[in-house]
Amino acid sequence: MKQRGISIDALTHLLTHGQVEKQFDGAQVVYLDSPTPSPTWGGNPKPRLYAVVDAAGDVLTVENRVRLRA
């Protein structure tokens, strides 16, 4: 696996303590923070660190995602 962005220790922490969102195909999206929106300066949403894990348990990607809440 090509390592990008975060350390292996940070990835392990994310997978151990993150909020899991299960997908229909058996994959999981693991977020570091809770899904509830938090107030931000200027009304801009904060990026959320997440990892995508396939049904076999392999980490596919680790990125930051911004979700706009209505």
CHARMM-style PDB file with segment names, atoms N, HN, CA, C and O in Angstrom:
ATOM      1  N   MET     1       0.841  -1.174   0.000  1.00  0.00      PROA
ATOM      2  CA  MET     1       0.000   0.000   0.000  1.00  0.00      PROA
ATOM      3  C   MET     1       0.884   1.234   0.000  1.00  0.00      PROA
ATOM      4  O   MET     1       1.847   1.310   0.763  1.00  0.00      PROA
ATOM      5  N   LYS     2       0.571   2.182  -0.833  1.00  0.00      PROA
ATOM      6  HN  LYS     2      -0.211   2.121  -1.452  1.00  0.00      PROA
ATOM      7  CA  LYS     2       1.287   3.451  -0.874  1.00  0.00      PROA
ATOM      8  C   LYS     2       0.778   4.346   0.251  1.00  0.00      PROA
ATOM      9  O   LYS     2      -0.424   4.593   0.350  1.00  0.00      PROA
ATOM     10  N   GLN     3       1.680   4.832   1.095  1.00  0.00      PROA
ATOM     11  HN  GLN     3       2.656   4.631   1.014  1.00  0.00      PROA
ATOM     12  CA  GLN     3       1.286   5.677   2.209  1.00  0.00      PROA
ATOM     13  C   GLN     3       1.237   7.132   1.766  1.00  0.00      PROA
ATOM     14  O   GLN     3       2.201   7.662   1.214  1.00  0.00      PROA
ATOM     15  N   ARG     4       0.081   7.778   2.022  1.00  0.00      PROA
ATOM     16  HN  ARG     4      -0.702   7.348   2.471  1.00  0.00      PROA
ATOM     17  CA  ARG     4      -0.077   9.187   1.683  1.00  0.00      PROA
ATOM     18  C   ARG     4      -0.732   9.902   2.856  1.00  0.00      PROA
ATOM     19  O   ARG     4      -1.719   9.420   3.412  1.00  0.00      PROA
ATOM     20  N   GLY     5      -0.187  11.040   3.225  1.00  0.00      PROA
ATOM     21  HN  GLY     5       0.614  11.432   2.774  1.00  0.00      PROA
ATOM     22  CA  GLY     5      -0.896  11.942   4.116  1.00  0.00      PROA
ATOM     23  C   GLY     5      -0.773  11.714   5.603  1.00  0.00      PROA
ATOM     24  O   GLY     5      -0.374  12.631   6.320  1.00  0.00      PROA
ATOM     25  N   ILE     6      -1.097  10.526   6.106  1.00  0.00      PROA
ATOM     26  HN  ILE     6      -1.421   9.780   5.524  1.00  0.00      PROA
ATOM     27  CA  ILE     6      -1.050  10.307   7.548  1.00  0.00      PROA
ATOM     28  C   ILE     6      -0.149   9.123   7.862  1.00  0.00      PROA
ATOM     29  O   ILE     6       0.126   8.283   7.005  1.00  0.00      PROA
ATOM     30  N   SER     7       0.304   9.076   9.108  1.00  0.00      PROA
ATOM     31  HN  SER     7       0.080   9.758   9.804  1.00  0.00      PROA
ATOM     32  CA  SER     7       1.194   7.993   9.535  1.00  0.00      PROA
ATOM     33  C   SER     7       0.397   6.707   9.750  1.00  0.00      PROA
ATOM     34  O   SER     7      -0.829   6.733   9.855  1.00  0.00      PROA
ATOM     35  N   ILE     8       1.098   5.606   9.814  1.00  0.00      PROA
ATOM     36  HN  ILE     8       2.094   5.585   9.729  1.00  0.00      PROA
ATOM     37  CA  ILE     8       0.468   4.314  10.090  1.00  0.00      PROA
ATOM     38  C   ILE     8      -0.188   4.334  11.464  1.00  0.00      PROA
ATOM     39  O   ILE     8      -1.267   3.768  11.641  1.00  0.00      PROA
ATOM     40  N   ASP     9       0.454   4.985  12.451  1.00  0.00      PROA
ATOM     41  HN  ASP     9       1.331   5.445  12.307  1.00  0.00      PROA
ATOM     42  CA  ASP     9      -0.133   5.093  13.797  1.00  0.00      PROA
ATOM     43  C   ASP     9      -1.451   5.865  13.761  1.00  0.00      PROA
ATOM     44  O   ASP     9      -2.416   5.486  14.425  1.00  0.00      PROA
ATOM     45  N   ALA    10      -1.487   6.953  12.984  1.00  0.00      PROA
ATOM     46  HN  ALA    10      -0.703   7.262  12.445  1.00  0.00      PROA
ATOM     47  CA  ALA    10      -2.722   7.741  12.865  1.00  0.00      PROA
ATOM     48  C   ALA    10      -3.811   6.923  12.185  1.00  0.00      PROA
ATOM     49  O   ALA    10      -4.973   6.994  12.586  1.00  0.00      PROA
ATOM     50  N   LEU    11      -3.460   6.149  11.166  1.00  0.00      PROA
ATOM     51  HN  LEU    11      -2.517   6.090  10.840  1.00  0.00      PROA
ATOM     52  CA  LEU    11      -4.423   5.284  10.489  1.00  0.00      PROA
ATOM     53  C   LEU    11      -4.965   4.225  11.447  1.00  0.00      PROA
ATOM     54  O   LEU    11      -6.167   3.961  11.467  1.00  0.00      PROA
ATOM     55  N   THR    12      -4.091   3.628  12.230  1.00  0.00      PROA
ATOM     56  HN  THR    12      -3.115   3.843  12.214  1.00  0.00      PROA
ATOM     57  CA  THR    12      -4.517   2.627  13.216  1.00  0.00      PROA
ATOM     58  C   THR    12      -5.489   3.243  14.216  1.00  0.00      PROA
ATOM     59  O   THR    12      -6.498   2.627  14.561  1.00  0.00      PROA
ATOM     60  N   HSD    13      -5.190   4.459  14.684  1.00  0.00      PROA
ATOM     61  HN  HSD    13      -4.371   4.959  14.404  1.00  0.00      PROA
ATOM     62  CA  HSD    13      -6.084   5.152  15.616  1.00  0.00      PROA
ATOM     63  C   HSD    13      -7.437   5.419  14.964  1.00  0.00      PROA
ATOM     64  O   HSD    13      -8.476   5.214  15.591  1.00  0.00      PROA
ATOM     65  N   LEU    14      -7.434   5.874  13.713  1.00  0.00      PROA
ATOM     66  HN  LEU    14      -6.590   6.041  13.204  1.00  0.00      PROA
ATOM     67  CA  LEU    14      -8.666   6.141  12.976  1.00  0.00      PROA
ATOM     68  C   LEU    14      -9.514   4.877  12.872  1.00  0.00      PROA
ATOM     69  O   LEU    14     -10.715   4.917  13.139  1.00  0.00      PROA
ATOM     70  N   LEU    15      -8.910   3.765  12.490  1.00  0.00      PROA
ATOM     71  HN  LEU    15      -7.935   3.732  12.273  1.00  0.00      PROA
ATOM     72  CA  LEU    15      -9.652   2.520  12.309  1.00  0.00      PROA
ATOM     73  C   LEU    15     -10.150   1.944  13.632  1.00  0.00      PROA
ATOM     74  O   LEU    15     -11.187   1.282  13.673  1.00  0.00      PROA
ATOM     75  N   THR    16      -9.411   2.195  14.711  1.00  0.00      PROA
ATOM     76  HN  THR    16      -8.569   2.732  14.678  1.00  0.00      PROA
ATOM     77  CA  THR    16      -9.785   1.668  16.024  1.00  0.00      PROA
ATOM     78  C   THR    16     -10.871   2.502  16.689  1.00  0.00      PROA
ATOM     79  O   THR    16     -11.783   1.951  17.306  1.00  0.00      PROA
ATOM     80  N   HSD    17     -10.784   3.818  16.570  1.00  0.00      PROA
ATOM     81  HN  HSD    17     -10.043   4.266  16.069  1.00  0.00      PROA
ATOM     82  CA  HSD    17     -11.662   4.705  17.332  1.00  0.00      PROA
ATOM     83  C   HSD    17     -12.666   5.482  16.481  1.00  0.00      PROA
ATOM     84  O   HSD    17     -13.449   6.262  17.025  1.00  0.00      PROA
ATOM     85  N   GLY    18     -12.664   5.294  15.182  1.00  0.00      PROA
ATOM     86  HN  GLY    18     -12.029   4.661  14.740  1.00  0.00      PROA
ATOM     87  CA  GLY    18     -13.517   6.087  14.297  1.00  0.00      PROA
ATOM     88  C   GLY    18     -14.972   5.654  14.285  1.00  0.00      PROA
ATOM     89  O   GLY    18     -15.330   4.571  14.749  1.00  0.00      PROA
ATOM     90  N   GLN    19     -15.802   6.538  13.736  1.00  0.00      PROA
ATOM     91  HN  GLN    19     -15.512   7.417  13.359  1.00  0.00      PROA
ATOM     92  CA  GLN    19     -17.229   6.267  13.543  1.00  0.00      PROA
ATOM     93  C   GLN    19     -17.388   5.518  12.226  1.00  0.00      PROA
ATOM     94  O   GLN    19     -16.941   6.002  11.186  1.00  0.00      PROA
ATOM     95  N   VAL    20     -18.015   4.347  12.253  1.00  0.00      PROA
ATOM     96  HN  VAL    20     -18.378   3.954  13.098  1.00  0.00      PROA
ATOM     97  CA  VAL    20     -18.129   3.488  11.071  1.00  0.00      PROA
ATOM     98  C   VAL    20     -19.471   3.719  10.372  1.00  0.00      PROA
ATOM     99  O   VAL    20     -20.527   3.710  11.005  1.00  0.00      PROA
ATOM    100  N   GLU    21     -19.405   3.923   9.065  1.00  0.00      PROA
ATOM    101  HN  GLU    21     -18.547   3.929   8.552  1.00  0.00      PROA
ATOM    102  CA  GLU    21     -20.589   4.043   8.217  1.00  0.00      PROA
ATOM    103  C   GLU    21     -20.526   2.885   7.232  1.00  0.00      PROA
ATOM    104  O   GLU    21     -19.679   2.879   6.339  1.00  0.00      PROA
ATOM    105  N   LYS    22     -21.414   1.903   7.384  1.00  0.00      PROA
ATOM    106  HN  LYS    22     -22.102   1.908   8.109  1.00  0.00      PROA
ATOM    107  CA  LYS    22     -21.381   0.711   6.529  1.00  0.00      PROA
ATOM    108  C   LYS    22     -22.051   0.999   5.189  1.00  0.00      PROA
ATOM    109  O   LYS    22     -23.064   1.695   5.119  1.00  0.00      PROA
ATOM    110  N   GLN    23     -21.464   0.448   4.131  1.00  0.00      PROA
ATOM    111  HN  GLN    23     -20.641  -0.118   4.188  1.00  0.00      PROA
ATOM    112  CA  GLN    23     -21.971   0.618   2.774  1.00  0.00      PROA
ATOM    113  C   GLN    23     -22.688  -0.664   2.336  1.00  0.00      PROA
ATOM    114  O   GLN    23     -22.480  -1.726   2.923  1.00  0.00      PROA
ATOM    115  N   PHE    24     -23.524  -0.563   1.314  1.00  0.00      PROA
ATOM    116  HN  PHE    24     -23.693   0.300   0.837  1.00  0.00      PROA
ATOM    117  CA  PHE    24     -24.327  -1.710   0.858  1.00  0.00      PROA
ATOM    118  C   PHE    24     -23.487  -2.864   0.329  1.00  0.00      PROA
ATOM    119  O   PHE    24     -23.932  -4.011   0.362  1.00  0.00      PROA
ATOM    120  N   ASP    25     -22.273  -2.582  -0.161  1.00  0.00      PROA
ATOM    121  HN  ASP    25     -21.911  -1.650  -0.188  1.00  0.00      PROA
ATOM    122  CA  ASP    25     -21.434  -3.616  -0.756  1.00  0.00      PROA
ATOM    123  C   ASP    25     -20.466  -4.267   0.234  1.00  0.00      PROA
ATOM    124  O   ASP    25     -19.590  -5.034  -0.166  1.00  0.00      PROA
ATOM    125  N   GLY    26     -20.623  -3.961   1.525  1.00  0.00      PROA
ATOM    126  HN  GLY    26     -21.335  -3.338   1.850  1.00  0.00      PROA
ATOM    127  CA  GLY    26     -19.759  -4.532   2.547  1.00  0.00      PROA
ATOM    128  C   GLY    26     -18.589  -3.653   2.922  1.00  0.00      PROA
ATOM    129  O   GLY    26     -17.894  -3.919   3.902  1.00  0.00      PROA
ATOM    130  N   ALA    27     -18.366  -2.603   2.145  1.00  0.00      PROA
ATOM    131  HN  ALA    27     -18.931  -2.386   1.349  1.00  0.00      PROA
ATOM    132  CA  ALA    27     -17.289  -1.661   2.461  1.00  0.00      PROA
ATOM    133  C   ALA    27     -17.696  -0.811   3.669  1.00  0.00      PROA
ATOM    134  O   ALA    27     -18.860  -0.801   4.070  1.00  0.00      PROA
ATOM    135  N   GLN    28     -16.732  -0.109   4.233  1.00  0.00      PROA
ATOM    136  HN  GLN    28     -15.787  -0.118   3.907  1.00  0.00      PROA
ATOM    137  CA  GLN    28     -16.980   0.785   5.356  1.00  0.00      PROA
ATOM    138  C   GLN    28     -16.248   2.093   5.132  1.00  0.00      PROA
ATOM    139  O   GLN    28     -15.140   2.115   4.596  1.00  0.00      PROA
ATOM    140  N   VAL    29     -16.877   3.181   5.547  1.00  0.00      PROA
ATOM    141  HN  VAL    29     -17.777   3.163   5.983  1.00  0.00      PROA
ATOM    142  CA  VAL    29     -16.214   4.472   5.603  1.00  0.00      PROA
ATOM    143  C   VAL    29     -16.064   4.777   7.085  1.00  0.00      PROA
ATOM    144  O   VAL    29     -17.049   4.807   7.822  1.00  0.00      PROA
ATOM    145  N   VAL    30     -14.823   5.004   7.522  1.00  0.00      PROA
ATOM    146  HN  VAL    30     -14.022   4.980   6.923  1.00  0.00      PROA
ATOM    147  CA  VAL    30     -14.540   5.244   8.935  1.00  0.00      PROA
ATOM    148  C   VAL    30     -14.109   6.696   9.096  1.00  0.00      PROA
ATOM    149  O   VAL    30     -13.099   7.122   8.536  1.00  0.00      PROA
ATOM    150  N   TYR    31     -14.894   7.457   9.877  1.00  0.00      PROA
ATOM    151  HN  TYR    31     -15.715   7.111  10.333  1.00  0.00      PROA
ATOM    152  CA  TYR    31     -14.614   8.873  10.115  1.00  0.00      PROA
ATOM    153  C   TYR    31     -13.953   9.051  11.468  1.00  0.00      PROA
ATOM    154  O   TYR    31     -14.284   8.345  12.421  1.00  0.00      PROA
ATOM    155  N   LEU    32     -13.006  10.002  11.561  1.00  0.00      PROA
ATOM    156  HN  LEU    32     -12.737  10.575  10.787  1.00  0.00      PROA
ATOM    157  CA  LEU    32     -12.336  10.256  12.823  1.00  0.00      PROA
ATOM    158  C   LEU    32     -13.241  10.972  13.806  1.00  0.00      PROA
ATOM    159  O   LEU    32     -13.179  10.709  15.007  1.00  0.00      PROA
ATOM    160  N   ASP    33     -14.085  11.875  13.316  1.00  0.00      PROA
ATOM    161  HN  ASP    33     -14.136  12.088  12.341  1.00  0.00      PROA
ATOM    162  CA  ASP    33     -14.936  12.645  14.216  1.00  0.00      PROA
ATOM    163  C   ASP    33     -16.385  12.205  14.100  1.00  0.00      PROA
ATOM    164  O   ASP    33     -16.729  11.381  13.252  1.00  0.00      PROA
ATOM    165  N   SER    34     -17.224  12.754  14.951  1.00  0.00      PROA
ATOM    166  HN  SER    34     -16.945  13.423  15.640  1.00  0.00      PROA
ATOM    167  CA  SER    34     -18.635  12.400  14.932  1.00  0.00      PROA
ATOM    168  C   SER    34     -19.326  13.057  13.741  1.00  0.00      PROA
ATOM    169  O   SER    34     -18.857  14.079  13.240  1.00  0.00      PROA
ATOM    170  N   PRO    35     -20.433  12.481  13.285  1.00  0.00      PROA
ATOM    171  CA  PRO    35     -21.107  13.027  12.110  1.00  0.00      PROA
ATOM    172  C   PRO    35     -21.921  14.291  12.368  1.00  0.00      PROA
ATOM    173  O   PRO    35     -22.434  14.884  11.420  1.00  0.00      PROA
ATOM    174  N   THR    36     -22.053  14.718  13.613  1.00  0.00      PROA
ATOM    175  HN  THR    36     -21.635  14.237  14.384  1.00  0.00      PROA
ATOM    176  CA  THR    36     -22.835  15.916  13.887  1.00  0.00      PROA
ATOM    177  C   THR    36     -22.065  17.147  13.455  1.00  0.00      PROA
ATOM    178  O   THR    36     -20.862  17.241  13.698  1.00  0.00      PROA
ATOM    179  N   PRO    37     -22.740  18.096  12.815  1.00  0.00      PROA
ATOM    180  CA  PRO    37     -22.040  19.307  12.370  1.00  0.00      PROA
ATOM    181  C   PRO    37     -21.627  20.166  13.552  1.00  0.00      PROA
ATOM    182  O   PRO    37     -22.325  20.234  14.563  1.00  0.00      PROA
ATOM    183  N   SER    38     -20.497  20.812  13.411  1.00  0.00      PROA
ATOM    184  HN  SER    38     -19.930  20.757  12.589  1.00  0.00      PROA
ATOM    185  CA  SER    38     -20.020  21.692  14.474  1.00  0.00      PROA
ATOM    186  C   SER    38     -19.885  23.102  13.921  1.00  0.00      PROA
ATOM    187  O   SER    38     -19.649  23.283  12.726  1.00  0.00      PROA
ATOM    188  N   PRO    39     -20.033  24.106  14.788  1.00  0.00      PROA
ATOM    189  CA  PRO    39     -19.904  25.476  14.298  1.00  0.00      PROA
ATOM    190  C   PRO    39     -18.481  25.757  13.824  1.00  0.00      PROA
ATOM    191  O   PRO    39     -17.513  25.288  14.423  1.00  0.00      PROA
ATOM    192  N   THR    40     -18.366  26.514  12.761  1.00  0.00      PROA
ATOM    193  HN  THR    40     -19.153  26.895  12.274  1.00  0.00      PROA
ATOM    194  CA  THR    40     -17.054  26.846  12.217  1.00  0.00      PROA
ATOM    195  C   THR    40     -16.977  28.334  11.974  1.00  0.00      PROA
ATOM    196  O   THR    40     -18.007  29.002  11.879  1.00  0.00      PROA
ATOM    197  N   TRP    41     -15.795  28.855  11.873  1.00  0.00      PROA
ATOM    198  HN  TRP    41     -14.958  28.312  11.950  1.00  0.00      PROA
ATOM    199  CA  TRP    41     -15.601  30.262  11.580  1.00  0.00      PROA
ATOM    200  C   TRP    41     -16.081  30.561  10.179  1.00  0.00      PROA
ATOM    201  O   TRP    41     -15.728  29.856   9.234  1.00  0.00      PROA
ATOM    202  N   GLY    42     -16.883  31.598  10.036  1.00  0.00      PROA
ATOM    203  HN  GLY    42     -17.170  32.171  10.804  1.00  0.00      PROA
ATOM    204  CA  GLY    42     -17.345  32.022   8.715  1.00  0.00      PROA
ATOM    205  C   GLY    42     -18.352  31.098   8.075  1.00  0.00      PROA
ATOM    206  O   GLY    42     -18.678  31.277   6.902  1.00  0.00      PROA
ATOM    207  N   GLY    43     -18.858  30.116   8.798  1.00  0.00      PROA
ATOM    208  HN  GLY    43     -18.593  29.970   9.751  1.00  0.00      PROA
ATOM    209  CA  GLY    43     -19.849  29.206   8.244  1.00  0.00      PROA
ATOM    210  C   GLY    43     -19.289  28.163   7.300  1.00  0.00      PROA
ATOM    211  O   GLY    43     -20.066  27.427   6.692  1.00  0.00      PROA
ATOM    212  N   ASN    44     -17.985  28.064   7.147  1.00  0.00      PROA
ATOM    213  HN  ASN    44     -17.353  28.662   7.641  1.00  0.00      PROA
ATOM    214  CA  ASN    44     -17.388  27.056   6.269  1.00  0.00      PROA
ATOM    215  C   ASN    44     -17.338  25.718   6.979  1.00  0.00      PROA
ATOM    216  O   ASN    44     -16.943  25.656   8.143  1.00  0.00      PROA
ATOM    217  N   PRO    45     -17.730  24.642   6.304  1.00  0.00      PROA
ATOM    218  CA  PRO    45     -17.664  23.320   6.949  1.00  0.00      PROA
ATOM    219  C   PRO    45     -16.223  22.868   7.126  1.00  0.00      PROA
ATOM    220  O   PRO    45     -15.351  23.204   6.325  1.00  0.00      PROA
ATOM    221  N   LYS    46     -15.984  22.103   8.184  1.00  0.00      PROA
ATOM    222  HN  LYS    46     -16.692  21.829   8.835  1.00  0.00      PROA
ATOM    223  CA  LYS    46     -14.646  21.558   8.440  1.00  0.00      PROA
ATOM    224  C   LYS    46     -14.483  20.248   7.666  1.00  0.00      PROA
ATOM    225  O   LYS    46     -15.430  19.469   7.564  1.00  0.00      PROA
ATOM    226  N   PRO    47     -13.286  20.000   7.120  1.00  0.00      PROA
ATOM    227  CA  PRO    47     -13.046  18.693   6.486  1.00  0.00      PROA
ATOM    228  C   PRO    47     -13.014  17.594   7.540  1.00  0.00      PROA
ATOM    229  O   PRO    47     -12.567  17.816   8.666  1.00  0.00      PROA
ATOM    230  N   ARG    48     -13.488  16.417   7.173  1.00  0.00      PROA
ATOM    231  HN  ARG    48     -13.851  16.237   6.258  1.00  0.00      PROA
ATOM    232  CA  ARG    48     -13.490  15.267   8.077  1.00  0.00      PROA
ATOM    233  C   ARG    48     -12.504  14.239   7.540  1.00  0.00      PROA
ATOM    234  O   ARG    48     -12.566  13.872   6.366  1.00  0.00      PROA
ATOM    235  N   LEU    49     -11.594  13.772   8.391  1.00  0.00      PROA
ATOM    236  HN  LEU    49     -11.543  14.069   9.345  1.00  0.00      PROA
ATOM    237  CA  LEU    49     -10.660  12.726   8.007  1.00  0.00      PROA
ATOM    238  C   LEU    49     -11.411  11.400   7.955  1.00  0.00      PROA
ATOM    239  O   LEU    49     -12.144  11.058   8.882  1.00  0.00      PROA
ATOM    240  N   TYR    50     -11.225  10.655   6.866  1.00  0.00      PROA
ATOM    241  HN  TYR    50     -10.629  10.933   6.113  1.00  0.00      PROA
ATOM    242  CA  TYR    50     -11.895   9.365   6.754  1.00  0.00      PROA
ATOM    243  C   TYR    50     -11.011   8.364   6.020  1.00  0.00      PROA
ATOM    244  O   TYR    50     -10.077   8.733   5.308  1.00  0.00      PROA
ATOM    245  N   ALA    51     -11.332   7.086   6.213  1.00  0.00      PROA
ATOM    246  HN  ALA    51     -12.091   6.786   6.791  1.00  0.00      PROA
ATOM    247  CA  ALA    51     -10.689   5.993   5.489  1.00  0.00      PROA
ATOM    248  C   ALA    51     -11.787   5.140   4.874  1.00  0.00      PROA
ATOM    249  O   ALA    51     -12.836   4.934   5.484  1.00  0.00      PROA
ATOM    250  N   VAL    52     -11.546   4.644   3.662  1.00  0.00      PROA
ATOM    251  HN  VAL    52     -10.694   4.812   3.166  1.00  0.00      PROA
ATOM    252  CA  VAL    52     -12.463   3.709   3.013  1.00  0.00      PROA
ATOM    253  C   VAL    52     -11.823   2.326   3.094  1.00  0.00      PROA
ATOM    254  O   VAL    52     -10.687   2.121   2.665  1.00  0.00      PROA
ATOM    255  N   VAL    53     -12.579   1.385   3.653  1.00  0.00      PROA
ATOM    256  HN  VAL    53     -13.502   1.551   4.001  1.00  0.00      PROA
ATOM    257  CA  VAL    53     -12.112   0.010   3.833  1.00  0.00      PROA
ATOM    258  C   VAL    53     -13.042  -0.894   3.038  1.00  0.00      PROA
ATOM    259  O   VAL    53     -14.260  -0.810   3.196  1.00  0.00      PROA
ATOM    260  N   ASP    54     -12.490  -1.765   2.178  1.00  0.00      PROA
ATOM    261  HN  ASP    54     -11.500  -1.833   2.050  1.00  0.00      PROA
ATOM    262  CA  ASP    54     -13.349  -2.640   1.379  1.00  0.00      PROA
ATOM    263  C   ASP    54     -13.847  -3.815   2.215  1.00  0.00      PROA
ATOM    264  O   ASP    54     -13.464  -3.970   3.375  1.00  0.00      PROA
ATOM    265  N   ALA    55     -14.699  -4.634   1.621  1.00  0.00      PROA
ATOM    266  HN  ALA    55     -15.010  -4.509   0.679  1.00  0.00      PROA
ATOM    267  CA  ALA    55     -15.326  -5.749   2.335  1.00  0.00      PROA
ATOM    268  C   ALA    55     -14.300  -6.761   2.849  1.00  0.00      PROA
ATOM    269  O   ALA    55     -14.563  -7.467   3.822  1.00  0.00      PROA
ATOM    270  N   ALA    56     -13.136  -6.835   2.205  1.00  0.00      PROA
ATOM    271  HN  ALA    56     -12.922  -6.261   1.415  1.00  0.00      PROA
ATOM    272  CA  ALA    56     -12.082  -7.759   2.629  1.00  0.00      PROA
ATOM    273  C   ALA    56     -11.236  -7.187   3.775  1.00  0.00      PROA
ATOM    274  O   ALA    56     -10.399  -7.893   4.339  1.00  0.00      PROA
ATOM    275  N   GLY    57     -11.454  -5.904   4.119  1.00  0.00      PROA
ATOM    276  HN  GLY    57     -12.133  -5.331   3.661  1.00  0.00      PROA
ATOM    277  CA  GLY    57     -10.703  -5.288   5.209  1.00  0.00      PROA
ATOM    278  C   GLY    57      -9.484  -4.511   4.773  1.00  0.00      PROA
ATOM    279  O   GLY    57      -8.726  -4.036   5.619  1.00  0.00      PROA
ATOM    280  N   ASP    58      -9.270  -4.367   3.471  1.00  0.00      PROA
ATOM    281  HN  ASP    58      -9.885  -4.753   2.784  1.00  0.00      PROA
ATOM    282  CA  ASP    58      -8.129  -3.603   2.968  1.00  0.00      PROA
ATOM    283  C   ASP    58      -8.473  -2.115   2.910  1.00  0.00      PROA
ATOM    284  O   ASP    58      -9.560  -1.740   2.470  1.00  0.00      PROA
ATOM    285  N   VAL    59      -7.543  -1.271   3.357  1.00  0.00      PROA
ATOM    286  HN  VAL    59      -6.660  -1.575   3.715  1.00  0.00      PROA
ATOM    287  CA  VAL    59      -7.742   0.176   3.288  1.00  0.00      PROA
ATOM    288  C   VAL    59      -7.519   0.618   1.848  1.00  0.00      PROA
ATOM    289  O   VAL    59      -6.456   0.387   1.273  1.00  0.00      PROA
ATOM    290  N   LEU    60      -8.539   1.259   1.273  1.00  0.00      PROA
ATOM    291  HN  LEU    60      -9.403   1.446   1.740  1.00  0.00      PROA
ATOM    292  CA  LEU    60      -8.451   1.700  -0.113  1.00  0.00      PROA
ATOM    293  C   LEU    60      -7.920   3.125  -0.226  1.00  0.00      PROA
ATOM    294  O   LEU    60      -7.107   3.421  -1.102  1.00  0.00      PROA
ATOM    295  N   THR    61      -8.374   3.997   0.649  1.00  0.00      PROA
ATOM    296  HN  THR    61      -9.034   3.758   1.360  1.00  0.00      PROA
ATOM    297  CA  THR    61      -7.919   5.386   0.600  1.00  0.00      PROA
ATOM    298  C   THR    61      -8.136   6.060   1.944  1.00  0.00      PROA
ATOM    299  O   THR    61      -8.979   5.648   2.741  1.00  0.00      PROA
ATOM    300  N   VAL    62      -7.354   7.106   2.175  1.00  0.00      PROA
ATOM    301  HN  VAL    62      -6.669   7.441   1.528  1.00  0.00      PROA
ATOM    302  CA  VAL    62      -7.508   7.964   3.346  1.00  0.00      PROA
ATOM    303  C   VAL    62      -7.503   9.386   2.825  1.00  0.00      PROA
ATOM    304  O   VAL    62      -6.558   9.799   2.152  1.00  0.00      PROA
ATOM    305  N   GLU    63      -8.543  10.135   3.128  1.00  0.00      PROA
ATOM    306  HN  GLU    63      -9.310   9.800   3.674  1.00  0.00      PROA
ATOM    307  CA  GLU    63      -8.701  11.484   2.590  1.00  0.00      PROA
ATOM    308  C   GLU    63      -9.390  12.380   3.604  1.00  0.00      PROA
ATOM    309  O   GLU    63      -9.730  11.946   4.705  1.00  0.00      PROA
ATOM    310  N   ASN    64      -9.593  13.633   3.221  1.00  0.00      PROA
ATOM    311  HN  ASN    64      -9.318  13.986   2.327  1.00  0.00      PROA
ATOM    312  CA  ASN    64     -10.439  14.574   3.955  1.00  0.00      PROA
ATOM    313  C   ASN    64     -11.663  14.837   3.109  1.00  0.00      PROA
ATOM    314  O   ASN    64     -11.564  14.989   1.892  1.00  0.00      PROA
ATOM    315  N   ARG    65     -12.809  14.890   3.743  1.00  0.00      PROA
ATOM    316  HN  ARG    65     -12.890  14.767   4.732  1.00  0.00      PROA
ATOM    317  CA  ARG    65     -14.065  15.130   3.026  1.00  0.00      PROA
ATOM    318  C   ARG    65     -14.784  16.296   3.685  1.00  0.00      PROA
ATOM    319  O   ARG    65     -14.786  16.440   4.908  1.00  0.00      PROA
ATOM    320  N   VAL    66     -15.392  17.120   2.849  1.00  0.00      PROA
ATOM    321  HN  VAL    66     -15.390  17.003   1.856  1.00  0.00      PROA
ATOM    322  CA  VAL    66     -16.207  18.212   3.342  1.00  0.00      PROA
ATOM    323  C   VAL    66     -17.635  17.936   2.941  1.00  0.00      PROA
ATOM    324  O   VAL    66     -17.931  17.738   1.763  1.00  0.00      PROA
ATOM    325  N   ARG    67     -18.534  17.922   3.929  1.00  0.00      PROA
ATOM    326  HN  ARG    67     -18.294  18.083   4.886  1.00  0.00      PROA
ATOM    327  CA  ARG    67     -19.954  17.714   3.659  1.00  0.00      PROA
ATOM    328  C   ARG    67     -20.689  18.999   3.971  1.00  0.00      PROA
ATOM    329  O   ARG    67     -20.575  19.539   5.072  1.00  0.00      PROA
ATOM    330  N   LEU    68     -21.433  19.482   3.012  1.00  0.00      PROA
ATOM    331  HN  LEU    68     -21.525  19.044   2.118  1.00  0.00      PROA
ATOM    332  CA  LEU    68     -22.246  20.671   3.239  1.00  0.00      PROA
ATOM    333  C   LEU    68     -23.569  20.226   3.840  1.00  0.00      PROA
ATOM    334  O   LEU    68     -24.235  19.339   3.307  1.00  0.00      PROA
ATOM    335  N   ARG    69     -23.935  20.827   4.924  1.00  0.00      PROA
ATOM    336  HN  ARG    69     -23.393  21.548   5.357  1.00  0.00      PROA
ATOM    337  CA  ARG    69     -25.186  20.476   5.611  1.00  0.00      PROA
ATOM    338  C   ARG    69     -26.216  21.558   5.350  1.00  0.00      PROA
ATOM    339  O   ARG    69     -25.912  22.749   5.424  1.00  0.00      PROA
ATOM    340  N   ALA    70     -27.436  21.140   5.043  1.00  0.00      PROA
ATOM    341  HN  ALA    70     -27.683  20.173   4.983  1.00  0.00      PROA
ATOM    342  CA  ALA    70     -28.500  22.113   4.769  1.00  0.00      PROA
ATOM    343  C   ALA    70     -29.153  22.573   6.047  1.00  0.00      PROA
ATOM    344  OT1 ALA    70     -30.070  23.393   6.011  1.00  0.00      PROA
TER     345      ALA     70
END
